[in-house]
Amino acid sequence: MKFFFICGSLQAGSDGVGDYVRRLACMLIANGHQVNAVALKDHHLAVHEDTVQQLNGIQLPVLRLPATLSSRERYRLLSKKVKSFSPDIISLQYVGFGFQKYGLPFEMLSNFRKAVAGVKLHIMLHELWCGMAVNAGFKEKVLGNLQKRFLKTLITSLKPQHIFTSISPYHDYLKQIQVEADVVPIFGNIPTNEFGDDKEWQQFASSKHLSLLTGTAASWLVVGFFGTSYNCPGLKEMIETVNIAATQAGLKLGVLLIGHSRVQNVADILKTIPGAVYWQTGSVPAPMINRCMQLVDAGIVTSPVDGINKSGAAIAWMERGIPVLISASDKTYHEADMKKLGIFQASSVTNVIEALHAKGKIIPQNYLNQAAEAYLECI
């Protein structure tokens, strides 16, 4: 089968949807299928690039079209690529903000269908519209309402044969605008089986001042943050509860911020906790991410738990069997369902200790094979 993926950007490590496309595409190629991918509006390059990207030794042909190109030229090049590859199906990986700064890519209404005319179309809706949160501001809700109307118009215009989304709440929101979608959980963008060599790790750990942690690992209770974090009510209380659990176990609290974390006031919170230490790695290659995650006893996730299955950070921990802690302020937590997945609410020291004891006993979650099968069923 011949798959053709379209997303906003394919800059490795800088665009979550692009990383998702690359990993899924390479999985399909490994299973004997042909795949091409196009970044339709890539802000990470100045001239269009027809090249090959690699993942685990698998080569993926990609066309990257810079955001500076005119709409006419962008869709001309897209159409040319579609015709030359002649795919069985085109999959649009949709995040509105990936195609237009306000999440309203109106040019798609007139240009996209023409560029992909005659080919079966699939859409994966990674995001829907902003303003869904209860505490969303007025301007965000107004923009979200416009995005909602636009998305319904876009789907009506494109007439896709198949629509996916990533979580059940999104499925329910889409039903409200008369759009039916299958829920296909996303997977992590970092392969779990790459660890580099010991020399590379030693050099990395030394450069990030991790020797204090790696040399006396048994003395620490380590919680980790991975990637982008969000405003999280109750984060301070959660870290304080973890610190009490560490103290009761005779351990020191360590916090490891992996990647370009933007964590709400973590440094300020830790300043109020005597003896607590934190490390921030900055940009990290995949093998070193896996090494860092091995040091962590529990991952802290700041996304609301009802959308945790679309959180790249949460999935990264879950794919490695590392327990996840969420805030006691999250009102959507369902203990019976969540604990089976290794997700614990840090509402008490007892719950934190229970989460820590779960490390090594959690069955790692990995939805990559499931996703690949779902895409194959669209043909």
Steps between C-alpha positions, in 0.01 A plus 500: 500500500607859437445756776545876465513705821452877518581703813616849588870443573750215481778660703620208711458554872326837458149401391304232681271418209796487262677257733178295519483485120865397469471216750170369358625528143819310577297232676291458185811491281651232725186296438546516124293806403607805300471839669566864411450798732456872436542787745256750355601811696835446667636797696839337552650551152527775240486304171305189411682175558441164328704258708505187712467477879606197702378327812659179629670456162172526305487766230192719448477722190376845605417829332524803729334820381601818688236724651635788290381343175190648339183297539488446124855360486452287810197320362655472153794311649267289714290406197813412300623273780163326534483430127856367483452266798142394415402392854215271601408737782591847623500564874473862614643529851307802621583759763357837401787697652742290296364652178405853608596709803139538618406141420284616207667380176235636262721431197434130550135544412573585138844351441537175688233291330623608156855397586398151614210448257407143421681341797330344802534742793548436871527764775657457843380777731776539757338819632151645454461858622614713791283632782378160624642539852266623770747777592555612136494876449245692293731556200602134499136392499416738214790368295403145590147557374639622167731200480211264570292647219798495267580136576145392423511696172838349410384143560181565300710640217765226494258208546755258650417130491648446848554724804707416808552688824711417803276499810138428590416859609599619150275233350211637707575863405505404132161331528363837614587641156372188320844355429560129563857397585673184618719530810854383425735563795829671419838353583823649626741661257815370670594134427536310826786272389780752438752554781826596328823373656637545851767748390238725336288485815793581728589804291138614492445449874819692577402792274158525670644466854309177563790329679354591840187306404653209307772437755266469799172395334386298801496815714247684286130504426493639147199640320520612140345743256529437127450751219244777511306542824184699554344719765406249766289585806638324805853448363665652809294281732586192291875561524470567873314170545773318306760663724322374813500150349873532436566618855302211648706258291828664609570628148584835341266651243637540148315646202621424148373728222559314173499694175391860458263491795299810577389408847277728703710652779686173571821681592312735732316208661822308559660803667248455783599133553828461692740256336301457178707501181401528137672446166394630159642326194389727216491339157576128521554230233263202522750251654579744781130565561461128567802500730365800693158343535657192658606724790143613570275331757182674382415746225297812579244590234329839495236421235143436620454127546196483270734585214802310622493256208600785268773631726838417347661533843258260668530248219880515517490397867230238446683338208794441735292364788574803718212607728337835435398751767227759445377784717252450782310795351406303187127426530483259205714225656333156518705282731384155383577567135810715541698284742490209255695723260748608766345844554476610864351812657738658750226584747686348796842368598353149496400539135846627408666204673261265321603653168870461581453133588329445165816569301615179336155342535310709244446345158641758254245651263585522129240593241725516192398159363134571575520831315670343198225239478232769518658690209522180294128440553431836330622370163 
